[in-house]
Amino acid sequence: MRPDDWHLTEDVDEFLGLAGSFLRSRPGLHVMPLTWTARLRARGAAAFGVEPPLFGLLQQAGEVRAAFYRLPSRALVPTPLTPEQADGLAARLATLGHSLPAVSADDGTAALFAEAWQRHTGATPALRSTRLGLYRLGTLTPPDPHPAGRSRLLGEQDLDDVMYWCGEFARATGEDVSIDAGSWAGTRYADKTYTLWETPDGTPVSVAGMNPVIGGQVQVDVVYTPSHLRGHGYAGAVTAEVSRAALAAGAREVVLFTDLANPTSNALYQRLGYRLLTNWSGYDFAGGSAKRE
């Protein structure tokens, strides 16, 4: 396989026209490119940076075998790669003079690309301490016992509440993002729908969000309970409600990410019927230089 077998473009419509069917063929493993290309199409690339995003796909024998996307100043996110595909992609990007801050992918692909990038640029990869598990829903099993209370879908009139809960989630997870009325539309949180779990007296105690149906799949994203309210089953109840809503919306698959270092959340999702699809990791790159043609 030659490095120039990788076709690069800055046009999301061109990329999806060529790689869309491939991405939808394995929606769980391809959740990130499916999600972010949909966002770019809906909001425009300018919403995520002054520089254009970069997309790439590998075609062999007339079929797409792999793909990637990269937003400005963010990590490269490839679909699962073989060693040869990872090396060819690293060689292609390095030869064209691209600079990468990081790679984020399933464990095997992330390690393969990090090694290839080091070979071609001299950059030093450092494994991120936070590693994720990508889970896919099997048979939904609501929590038993079920906590007292009810779910409430948040609408446009609840934007202040939504921003508050997303801000709390971002702070708890260490995400560097500003969430307020001025920045809201440009955040990754703005295209989700949110559900609160409320106690019988109407006190909100937990929140869960979900992305739109993309490629027949929904990603549950943002599950948060304040620390002093944990241990009562609220997160399980609201996640079950959102998972049920995703299936009712027509999703054939429902997925979510969880921090592998948190045994409580991993056990919770497994009780609800989620099963580990793959582990996910990231490598940050320091030093090195691309070799422009």
Secondary structure, DSSP 8 states (H G I E B T S, - for coil): --GGGEEEES-HHHHHHHHHHHHHHSTTTTHHHHHHHHHHHHH-GGGG-SS--EEEEEEETTEEEEEEEE-TTS-EEE----HHHHHHHHHHHHHTT---SEEEEEHHHHHHHHHHHHHHH--EEEE-S--EEEEEE-S----SS--SSEEEEE-GGGHHHHHHHHHHHHHHHT-----STTTGGGSTTTT-EEEEEE-TTS-EEEEEEE---BTTEEEEEEEE--GGGTTSSHHHHHHHHHHHHHHHTT-SEEEEEEETT-HHHHHHHHHHTEEEEEEEEEEEEES------
